[in-house]
Amino acid sequence: MKEHRYLEEVKSFLMGLQDAICAGVEQVDGQGKFVEDSWDRAEGGGGRSRVMRHGKVIEQGGVNFSHVFGEQMPASATAHRPELAGRSFHACGVSLVLHPHNPYVPTSHANVRFFIAEKPGEDPVWWFGGGFDLTPFYPFDEDAVHWHEQSKAAVEPFGAHYYDQYKAWCDEYFFLKHRNETRGVGGLFFDDLNTNPAGELDFEHAFGLMRSVGEHYLEAWAPIAERRKDTPFGEREREFQLYRRGRYVEFNLVYDRGTLFGLQTGGRTESILMSMPPLARWEYMYEPEAGSPEARLKDYLVPRNWL
């Protein structure tokens, strides 16, 4: 397969973004270090996985870069774009999930990605996607507002409509239908971006927006982690955190397109499932005590205009 003319530029940015985010997370953690291992995919491509375990702030988290390619687009990538079935593809991206030790620090996720689908005799079809979202256990309004301020700052320079559109898409995508609740307080989610607001194919515009989303993750996450990482907690808060982590597992295994894409393309299973928390629990018919701090979370698991 030939390499698309945009691919090397995007890959260079993504690998630099992985470096920058890992350095920023290590600085906030103050103790933990990412351990890297590289991997190859037999069908084409590979990646470098970086995982932190047993940090001061991060119990377990991963920041992964991958570039995979093949002769057939997988079903997870063509489910909402069936016209791309049967095309060869390149896919590269950075994906991260950070699971903190302290229940007052939210779990967070970010992903930025680039796809190219090709067919002999036709122009390549390319697009960007990505976003980030926040999943608190003990929510604070100021944290959610800051997160959404950074979400808006990431995309507004590219078009006034993007924040509202991608915020709504995030609320819709990160929704657990079987629980009738959002995964957290949202953020941004976008896909299939290859045009500017005028509807013209525009690589620089789409790439610039994707870059900005990736670069705003640390600006969104670090102040929240710094503010909450030394909050005292006990067994009660820890047990509730583990219970709520179960919802994270449910979403990733039932709904997450990125997880399905990785598994369907024969990606490295350990790297794909690094998004899972190191510990989680389920409890039959659990209901938090009325008026308790744990009961407050329910009011945050619905779409809300945080700005």
C-alpha positions as CSV (number, residue, x, y, z in Angstrom):
1,M,0.0,0.0,0.0
2,K,1.3,3.4,-0.9
3,E,1.5,6.0,1.9
4,H,-0.8,9.0,1.5
5,R,1.0,12.4,1.2
6,Y,-0.6,13.6,4.5
7,L,0.2,10.6,6.6
8,E,3.8,11.4,7.6
9,E,2.8,14.9,8.8
10,V,0.0,13.6,10.9
11,K,2.1,10.7,12.4
12,S,4.9,13.2,13.3
13,F,2.4,15.3,15.2
14,L,0.8,12.4,16.9
15,M,4.0,11.0,18.2
16,G,5.0,14.4,19.5
17,L,1.6,14.7,21.2
18,Q,2.2,11.4,22.9
19,D,5.5,12.6,24.2
20,A,4.0,15.9,25.4
21,I,1.1,14.3,27.2
22,C,3.2,11.7,28.9
23,A,5.6,14.4,30.2
24,G,2.8,16.5,31.4
25,V,1.1,13.6,33.3
26,E,4.4,12.6,34.9
27,Q,4.9,16.2,36.1
28,V,1.4,16.3,37.7
29,D,1.9,12.8,39.2
30,G,5.3,13.6,40.7
31,Q,6.2,9.9,41.1
32,G,4.9,7.6,38.4
33,K,6.7,7.1,35.1
34,F,5.4,5.7,31.8
35,V,6.9,2.5,30.6
36,E,7.0,2.1,26.8
37,D,6.9,-1.0,24.7
38,S,6.6,-1.1,20.9
39,W,4.6,-3.6,19.0
40,D,4.1,-4.7,15.4
41,R,0.9,-5.9,13.7
42,A,1.3,-8.9,11.4
43,E,-1.2,-7.5,8.9
44,G,0.5,-4.1,8.7
45,G,1.6,-1.4,11.1
46,G,2.1,-1.2,14.8
47,G,2.5,1.3,17.6
48,R,4.1,2.3,20.9
49,S,2.2,1.8,24.1
50,R,3.1,3.7,27.3
51,V,1.5,2.7,30.6
52,M,1.9,4.2,34.1
53,R,1.1,2.0,37.1
54,H,1.1,2.8,40.8
55,G,1.9,6.5,40.5
56,K,1.1,8.9,43.2
57,V,-1.9,10.3,41.3
58,I,-2.4,7.8,38.5
59,E,-3.3,4.3,39.7
60,Q,-3.1,3.1,36.1
61,G,-3.2,4.9,32.8
62,G,-2.0,4.6,29.2
63,V,-1.1,6.9,26.4
64,N,-0.9,5.0,23.1
65,F,0.2,5.8,19.6
66,S,-0.7,3.4,16.7
67,H,-0.5,3.3,13.0
68,V,-2.2,0.3,11.4
69,F,-3.1,-0.4,7.8
70,G,-4.7,-3.2,5.8
71,E,-6.6,-4.2,2.7
72,Q,-10.1,-4.3,4.2
73,M,-11.8,-1.6,6.4
74,P,-13.2,-3.4,9.5
75,A,-16.9,-3.5,10.2
76,S,-16.6,-1.0,13.1
77,A,-15.3,1.6,10.7
78,T,-17.8,1.1,8.0
79,A,-21.0,0.6,10.1
80,H,-22.0,4.2,9.7
81,R,-20.2,4.7,6.3
82,P,-21.0,1.5,4.3
83,E,-19.8,3.1,1.1
84,L,-16.2,2.6,2.4
85,A,-16.5,-1.2,2.7
86,G,-13.9,-3.1,0.8
87,R,-11.4,-0.2,0.7
88,S,-7.9,-0.5,2.0
89,F,-7.0,1.8,4.8
90,H,-4.5,3.5,7.0
91,A,-5.5,4.5,10.6
92,C,-3.3,6.4,13.0
93,G,-4.0,8.0,16.3
94,V,-3.2,8.7,20.0
95,S,-5.6,7.4,22.6
96,L,-5.4,7.8,26.3
97,V,-7.2,6.9,29.5
98,L,-6.1,7.9,33.0
99,H,-7.5,6.1,36.0
100,P,-6.6,8.0,39.2
101,H,-6.1,6.5,42.6
102,N,-8.0,9.3,44.5
103,P,-11.8,9.2,43.9
104,Y,-11.9,13.0,43.9
105,V,-9.8,13.1,40.7
106,P,-11.9,12.2,37.7
107,T,-11.1,9.5,35.2
108,S,-10.4,11.1,31.8
109,H,-10.1,10.0,28.2
110,A,-8.8,11.6,25.0
111,N,-8.4,10.4,21.4
112,V,-7.3,12.0,18.2
113,R,-7.1,10.0,15.0
114,F,-6.7,10.1,11.2
115,F,-8.1,7.6,8.6
116,I,-7.5,7.2,4.9
117,A,-9.6,4.8,2.8
118,E,-8.4,4.0,-0.7
119,K,-9.7,2.2,-3.8
120,P,-7.9,1.8,-7.1
121,G,-9.0,4.4,-9.6
122,E,-10.6,6.7,-7.1
123,D,-9.4,9.6,-4.9
124,P,-8.5,8.6,-1.3
125,V,-11.2,9.4,1.3
126,W,-9.7,10.8,4.4
127,W,-11.0,12.2,7.7
128,F,-10.1,13.2,11.2
129,G,-11.8,12.4,14.5
130,G,-11.3,12.7,18.2
131,G,-12.3,14.4,21.4
132,F,-12.0,14.2,25.2
133,D,-14.4,13.5,28.0
134,L,-14.4,13.6,31.8
135,T,-15.8,11.0,34.2
136,P,-16.0,12.2,37.8
137,F,-17.0,10.2,40.8
138,Y,-17.4,13.1,43.2
139,P,-18.2,16.0,40.8
140,F,-17.5,19.6,41.3
141,D,-19.1,22.3,39.2
142,E,-15.9,24.3,38.8
143,D,-14.1,21.3,37.4
144,A,-16.8,20.6,34.8
145,V,-16.9,24.3,33.8
146,H,-13.1,24.4,33.4
147,W,-13.2,21.2,31.3
148,H,-15.8,22.7,29.0
149,E,-14.1,26.1,28.8
150,Q,-11.0,24.3,27.5
151,S,-13.3,22.2,25.2
152,K,-14.7,25.4,23.7
153,A,-11.2,27.0,23.5
154,A,-9.9,24.0,21.5
155,V,-12.4,24.3,18.7
156,E,-14.0,27.8,18.6
157,P,-11.1,29.4,16.6
158,F,-12.0,27.0,13.7
159,G,-15.7,27.9,13.7
160,A,-18.3,29.3,16.2
161,H,-20.5,26.2,15.7
162,Y,-18.0,23.5,16.6
163,Y,-18.3,23.6,20.4
164,D,-22.0,23.2,20.5
165,Q,-22.0,20.5,17.8
166,Y,-19.2,18.5,19.2
167,K,-20.4,18.9,22.8
168,A,-23.8,17.5,21.8
169,W,-22.1,14.7,19.9
170,C,-20.1,13.8,22.9
171,D,-23.2,13.7,25.1
172,E,-24.8,11.4,22.6
173,Y,-21.9,9.1,22.0
174,F,-20.7,8.6,25.6
175,F,-24.2,7.5,26.7
176,L,-24.9,4.1,28.3
177,K,-28.3,3.3,26.9
178,H,-28.8,0.3,29.2
179,R,-28.2,2.6,32.2
180,N,-29.9,5.7,30.8
181,E,-27.0,7.9,31.8
182,T,-24.0,9.7,30.3
183,R,-20.5,8.3,31.1
184,G,-19.6,11.6,32.8
185,V,-19.9,15.3,32.2
186,G,-18.9,15.1,28.5
187,G,-16.5,17.3,26.5
188,L,-16.0,16.9,22.8
189,F,-16.5,14.2,20.2
190,F,-16.1,14.5,16.5
191,D,-15.6,12.2,13.5
192,D,-15.6,12.3,9.7
193,L,-14.0,15.8,9.6
194,N,-12.5,16.7,6.3
195,T,-14.1,20.0,5.3
196,N,-14.0,23.6,6.5
197,P,-17.2,25.5,7.5
198,A,-17.8,26.4,3.9
199,G,-18.1,22.7,3.1
200,E,-14.9,22.5,1.1
201,L,-12.3,19.7,1.5
202,D,-9.6,21.3,3.6
203,F,-6.8,19.3,5.1
204,E,-5.2,22.2,6.9
205,H,-8.4,23.2,8.6
206,A,-9.3,19.7,9.7
207,F,-5.8,18.8,10.8
208,G,-5.6,22.1,12.7
209,L,-8.7,21.4,14.6
210,M,-7.6,17.9,15.5
211,R,-4.2,19.2,16.6
212,S,-5.9,21.8,18.8
213,V,-8.1,19.2,20.5
214,G,-5.1,17.0,21.3
215,E,-3.1,20.0,22.6
216,H,-5.9,21.2,24.9
217,Y,-6.2,17.9,26.8
218,L,-3.4,18.7,29.3
219,E,-4.8,22.2,29.7
220,A,-8.2,20.8,30.6
221,W,-7.0,17.9,32.8
222,A,-3.9,19.1,34.7
223,P,-5.6,21.9,36.8
224,I,-8.4,19.6,37.9
225,A,-5.9,16.9,38.9
226,E,-3.8,19.4,40.8
227,R,-6.8,20.7,42.6
228,R,-8.2,17.3,43.7
229,K,-5.2,15.0,44.0
230,D,-4.5,15.7,47.8
231,T,-8.2,15.5,48.9
232,P,-8.5,13.1,51.8
233,F,-10.6,10.0,51.2
234,G,-11.5,6.7,52.9
235,E,-12.8,3.3,52.2
236,R,-16.3,4.6,51.4
237,E,-15.1,6.8,48.6
238,R,-12.8,4.1,47.3
239,E,-15.6,1.5,47.1
240,F,-17.9,4.0,45.3
241,Q,-15.1,4.8,42.8
242,L,-14.6,1.1,42.1
243,Y,-18.4,0.7,41.6
244,R,-18.5,3.6,39.1
245,R,-15.5,2.2,37.3
246,G,-17.7,-0.7,36.4
247,R,-19.8,1.7,34.2
248,Y,-16.6,2.6,32.4
249,V,-15.9,-1.0,31.6
250,E,-19.5,-1.5,30.4
251,F,-19.2,1.4,28.0
252,N,-15.8,0.3,26.6
253,L,-16.9,-3.2,26.0
254,V,-20.4,-2.6,24.7
255,Y,-20.3,0.7,22.8
256,D,-16.8,2.0,22.2
257,R,-16.0,2.0,18.5
258,G,-12.3,2.4,19.1
259,T,-12.2,-0.8,21.1
260,L,-14.1,-2.6,18.5
261,F,-11.9,-1.2,15.7
262,G,-8.7,-2.3,17.5
263,L,-10.0,-5.8,18.1
264,Q,-11.5,-6.2,14.6
265,T,-8.2,-5.1,13.0
266,G,-6.1,-7.6,15.0
267,G,-4.5,-4.9,17.0
268,R,-2.5,-5.6,20.1
269,T,-5.0,-6.7,22.7
270,E,-3.0,-5.4,25.7
271,S,-2.8,-2.0,24.2
272,I,-6.4,-1.9,23.2
273,L,-7.6,-2.8,26.7
274,M,-5.3,-0.5,28.5
275,S,-8.3,1.7,28.8
276,M,-9.8,-0.6,31.4
277,P,-9.3,0.3,35.1
278,P,-7.0,-1.9,37.2
279,L,-9.8,-2.6,39.7
280,A,-13.6,-2.3,39.4
281,R,-16.6,-3.8,41.1
282,W,-20.3,-4.4,40.5
283,E,-23.1,-4.6,43.1
284,Y,-26.5,-5.9,42.6
285,M,-29.3,-3.2,42.7
286,Y,-27.0,-0.6,44.3
287,E,-28.6,2.7,45.3
288,P,-26.7,5.4,47.0
289,E,-28.2,6.8,50.3
290,A,-30.5,9.7,49.6
291,G,-28.8,13.0,50.2
292,S,-25.3,11.4,50.3
293,P,-22.3,12.7,48.3
294,E,-22.6,9.6,46.2
295,A,-26.2,10.4,45.3
296,R,-25.1,13.8,43.9
297,L,-23.5,12.1,40.9
298,K,-26.8,11.1,39.3
299,D,-27.6,14.8,38.7
300,Y,-24.4,15.1,36.6
301,L,-25.0,12.1,34.4
302,V,-27.4,14.0,32.1
303,P,-26.4,16.5,29.3
304,R,-26.0,20.0,30.7
305,N,-24.9,23.3,29.4
306,W,-21.8,23.9,31.5
307,L,-21.1,27.3,30.0
